[in-house]
């Protein structure tokens, strides 16, 4: 007989730093087992935010799927800033090169709604623009 899914949750933890807590308790899963498995699976991603999709079953078992680090976190790291602009579109807080956008787009491609690296780059560039990060070397929108 198939297990019955009780809940699917999307959470974010720092790599290797998941701990039992309220967000896990609400899922009704074996928290120490999850934290141990998550921390083991994220050993190679130290210092990154790791989104995870947890599927909880009625017998307190679970499955989880790790996602790629959020684009905003990667852009802040690439631009060496703590936070984005307060006034998006008018304030520029940092500048990065198009090669950084390409690296992030290639990494994020499996989780983005894009089929090509070029399409993924446009998505990441839009996120950068909304954060007040200027991208050197990106084709301008004014030419369209």
C-alpha positions in Angstrom: 0.0 0.0 0.0 1.3 3.5 -0.9 2.1 5.9 1.8 -0.3 8.8 2.3 1.2 12.3 1.9 0.2 14.5 4.8 2.1 17.7 3.8 4.6 19.2 1.4 6.7 22.1 2.7 9.2 24.4 1.1 11.8 25.6 3.7 15.2 27.1 3.7 18.1 26.3 6.0 21.8 27.2 6.0 23.8 24.3 4.7 24.8 21.9 7.6 22.8 23.9 10.1 19.3 22.4 10.1 18.1 21.9 13.7 14.8 20.6 15.1 12.4 23.5 15.5 8.8 24.8 15.0 8.8 24.6 11.2 9.9 21.0 11.3 7.6 20.1 14.2 4.6 21.2 12.2 5.4 18.6 9.5 5.1 15.7 12.0 8.3 14.1 10.8 11.3 12.5 12.7 13.2 15.8 13.2 16.6 14.3 14.3 16.6 12.0 11.4 15.8 14.8 8.9 18.4 17.2 10.3 21.1 14.5 10.3 20.3 13.6 6.6 20.0 17.2 5.5 23.2 18.2 7.2 25.0 15.3 5.6 23.6 16.0 2.2 24.7 19.7 2.3 28.3 19.2 3.5 29.7 20.5 0.2 27.5 23.7 0.3 28.8 25.3 3.5 27.9 28.9 4.0 25.0 28.8 1.5 21.2 29.0 2.0 19.7 25.7 0.8 16.1 25.5 -0.1 14.5 22.1 0.5 11.1 20.6 -0.4 10.0 18.1 2.2 7.3 15.6 1.6 5.9 14.3 4.9 3.9 11.0 5.1 1.3 9.8 7.6 3.7 7.2 9.1 6.1 10.1 10.1 8.5 9.2 7.3 9.7 11.8 4.8 11.4 12.5 1.5 13.3 15.7 0.7 14.7 17.3 -2.4 17.4 19.9 -2.3 17.1 22.9 -4.6 19.7 25.4 -5.8 20.7 28.4 -3.7 18.4 31.4 -4.2 19.6 33.8 -6.9 19.5 36.8 -4.6 21.9 35.1 -2.2 24.3 34.3 -5.0 24.1 37.8 -6.5 24.8 39.4 -3.1 27.8 37.1 -2.7 29.1 37.9 -6.2 28.6 41.7 -5.7 30.1 41.4 -2.1 27.2 43.3 -0.5 25.0 42.6 2.5 21.7 43.7 1.1 20.1 45.1 -2.1 18.9 48.6 -2.8 16.1 50.2 -0.9 14.8 51.9 -4.0 14.9 49.3 -6.8 15.4 50.7 -10.3 16.8 54.1 -9.1 19.6 53.1 -6.7 22.7 51.2 -7.7 24.5 49.4 -4.8 27.0 47.4 -6.7 28.2 46.4 -10.2 29.0 42.9 -11.4 30.2 41.5 -14.7 28.0 39.5 -17.2 30.3 36.5 -16.6 29.1 36.3 -13.0 25.5 36.4 -14.3 26.3 33.5 -16.6 27.9 31.4 -13.8 24.8 31.9 -11.6 22.4 31.2 -14.5 24.2 27.9 -15.4 24.0 26.9 -11.7 20.4 27.9 -11.3 19.2 26.5 -14.7 17.6 23.2 -13.3 15.4 25.2 -10.9 14.5 28.1 -13.3 11.6 28.3 -15.8 14.1 28.5 -18.7 15.3 26.1 -21.4 18.6 27.9 -22.3 21.4 29.5 -20.4 20.6 32.8 -22.3 17.0 32.8 -21.0 18.2 31.9 -17.5 20.7 34.9 -17.7 17.8 37.2 -18.5 16.0 36.0 -15.4 19.1 36.4 -13.2 19.8 39.8 -14.7 16.3 40.9 -13.8 16.7 39.8 -10.2 20.0 41.7 -10.1 18.4 44.9 -11.5 15.6 44.6 -8.9 18.3 44.4 -6.2 20.1 47.5 -7.5 23.0 45.6 -8.9 24.2 46.9 -12.3 25.4 44.3 -14.8 28.4 45.3 -17.0 28.3 43.7 -20.5 24.6 42.8 -20.6 22.8 44.0 -23.8 20.7 47.1 -23.0 16.9 47.0 -23.2 16.8 50.4 -24.9 17.9 48.9 -28.2 14.6 47.0 -28.6 
